[in-house]
Amino acid sequence: MTDDDLDVMFRQLDRIAKALDRIAPAADRDDDEFVYVMPAPGWWAVYDDAGRQSWAPLVGWGVTRSGSVVPLGVDSSGEVEPWNTIANFIRIEGPDDPTAT
């Protein structure tokens, strides 16, 4: 290996080290942070509404940094929120489910 080869190799290693410095360590990352969002046409969230089931359309699916896929909907204030964490959440129904209305 020549001096020129070593020089090229060290410059490449220096670039890699600088790039790695810009990446947050895993301990500093929020695993619930969404890294990808996609639409969910025809998908519904089903809720218990005082003993009766009610349906609300999903606006999308969110994929978290940890790899979880979460149903997303719009709350009463217009904010997009994960809907599987709401207390009266029952299930998700797909576009081909005949009970979704």
C-alpha positions as CSV (number, residue, x, y, z in Angstrom):
1,M,0.0,0.0,0.0
2,T,1.4,3.4,-1.0
3,D,1.4,6.6,0.9
4,D,-1.2,7.9,-1.5
5,D,-3.4,4.9,-0.9
6,L,-3.2,5.5,2.9
7,D,-4.0,9.2,2.4
8,V,-7.1,8.4,0.5
9,M,-8.2,5.8,3.0
10,F,-7.7,8.1,6.0
11,R,-9.7,10.9,4.2
12,Q,-12.5,8.5,3.6
13,L,-12.4,7.3,7.3
14,D,-12.5,11.0,8.4
15,R,-15.6,11.6,6.3
16,I,-17.3,8.5,7.8
17,A,-16.4,9.6,11.3
18,K,-17.9,13.1,10.7
19,A,-21.1,11.6,9.2
20,L,-21.4,9.3,12.3
21,D,-21.1,12.3,14.6
22,R,-24.2,13.8,13.0
23,I,-26.3,10.7,13.7
24,A,-27.9,10.7,17.2
25,P,-26.9,7.8,19.4
26,A,-29.7,5.2,19.8
27,A,-30.1,6.1,23.5
28,D,-31.0,9.7,22.4
29,R,-33.7,8.7,19.9
30,D,-37.4,8.6,20.6
31,D,-38.6,5.1,19.5
32,D,-42.2,6.5,19.2
33,E,-41.1,9.2,16.7
34,F,-42.7,8.7,13.3
35,V,-40.2,8.0,10.5
36,Y,-42.8,7.4,7.8
37,V,-46.5,8.2,7.3
38,M,-48.8,6.8,4.6
39,P,-52.5,7.3,3.8
40,A,-55.1,4.7,4.9
41,P,-58.0,5.0,2.5
42,G,-61.0,2.8,3.5
43,W,-59.6,1.9,7.0
44,W,-61.6,2.6,10.1
45,A,-61.1,2.8,13.9
46,V,-63.9,1.2,16.0
47,Y,-64.7,2.7,19.4
48,D,-67.0,2.0,22.3
49,D,-69.3,4.9,22.5
50,A,-71.3,4.5,25.7
51,G,-71.9,0.8,25.0
52,R,-72.4,1.2,21.2
53,Q,-69.7,0.8,18.6
54,S,-68.9,3.9,16.5
55,W,-66.5,4.1,13.5
56,A,-64.1,6.9,12.5
57,P,-62.0,6.9,9.3
58,L,-58.3,6.7,9.7
59,V,-56.3,9.4,8.0
60,G,-53.1,7.3,7.8
61,W,-50.7,4.8,9.2
62,G,-47.6,6.0,11.0
63,V,-44.4,3.9,11.2
64,T,-42.3,4.6,14.3
65,R,-38.5,4.4,14.6
66,S,-39.0,1.1,16.5
67,G,-40.9,-0.4,13.6
68,S,-44.4,-0.3,15.1
69,V,-47.3,0.6,12.7
70,V,-49.8,2.9,14.3
71,P,-53.3,4.0,13.1
72,L,-53.7,7.8,12.8
73,G,-56.8,9.9,13.0
74,V,-57.8,13.5,13.6
75,D,-59.0,14.4,17.1
76,S,-61.7,17.0,17.9
77,S,-59.1,19.8,17.9
78,G,-57.9,18.9,14.4
79,E,-54.6,17.3,15.5
80,V,-53.4,14.1,14.0
81,E,-53.0,11.5,16.8
82,P,-52.3,7.8,17.2
83,W,-55.7,6.3,17.7
84,N,-54.8,3.0,19.2
85,T,-54.0,4.7,22.5
86,I,-57.5,6.1,23.2
87,A,-59.2,4.4,26.1
88,N,-62.3,3.4,24.3
89,F,-60.5,2.1,21.2
90,I,-61.7,-1.5,20.2
91,R,-60.1,-2.4,16.9
92,I,-59.3,-1.4,13.3
93,E,-61.4,-2.5,10.3
94,G,-60.2,-2.7,6.8
95,P,-61.8,-1.5,3.5
96,D,-63.3,-5.0,2.8
97,D,-65.0,-5.3,6.2
98,P,-68.7,-5.2,5.7
99,T,-69.4,-3.7,9.2
100,A,-67.4,-0.5,8.5
101,T,-69.8,2.3,7.8
